[in-house]
Amino acid sequence: MGAGHDHGHAHSHAPTGGTATAAYVGRLRVALSITLTVMVVEIVGGFVADSLALVADAAHMATDALGLGMALLAIHFANRPATGNRTFGYARAEILAALANCLLLLGVGGYVLYEAIQRFVTPADTEGGLTIVFGAIGLVANMISLTLLMRGQKESLNVRGAFLEVAADALGSLAVLIAATVILTTGWQAADPIASLVIGLMIVPRTVKLLRETLDVLLESAPKDVDMSEVRMHILALDGVEDVHDLHAWTITSGMPVLSAHVVVRSDVLSAIGHEKMLHELQNCLGDHFDVEHCTFQLEPSGHAEHEARLCH
């Protein structure tokens, strides 16, 4: 920081445990246990009843289990302390886990769609009664997991990824039940691959949406609930502020939005109120209007930006 001119001020109010996901680690573990159990049950049921829909749902649950496991592993790394080289620690590990989860989901969705089409070509004799039993078990388990993850999915991309997977599984289990009922009452075997197609088509759009949000974090886009033009307007509205440049806002991981800016302030105002009061006013200004709690400001007198530009060239 330049003597007398560049002053930083930053603070953070991350959730207990370091990240938004950390608050839901217990629920993630319970959801993982439920998912693994139902996955095994549906795999057995799928082969016993010769139901592709059950096998497809079990395959999706296997991805859920892997995704939940990665989320829990990411929490472990995200909560490791920062170092001189990794100044934000391993918080970004959560986002990388969410990205890997998305890629796995896309792969599973494609596989389910392919197998469903193959089942149309080579029909199978699916046992409707057994499929109903195993599908009902899956639906009940998924509803329990959804209840556990409902709150956390609003605060963490990783928990949201797990929530969306379980939600798709719940809908998949419902599709399995409908298909099995149709087979049991009418004998129409095509209901099974149709249910599989429905499951695959439910997986892909939700995954694409989560992938877009995850990439926004990795590309350091502004948080979706922060309008940068409004942030600039609020900063410029403070008494004595002449300009703001190098304004950036991004997200380290879920629940950790960050903002930095160079703020040009009239020298007479800085002399009158002091740098500390000016920094408090900036912090309070943003804190009252935007969900950005970790802010860093560099205060500059008029003409300092031109001085920096000449030094750079």
Disulfide bonds with the S-S distance in Angstrom:
none
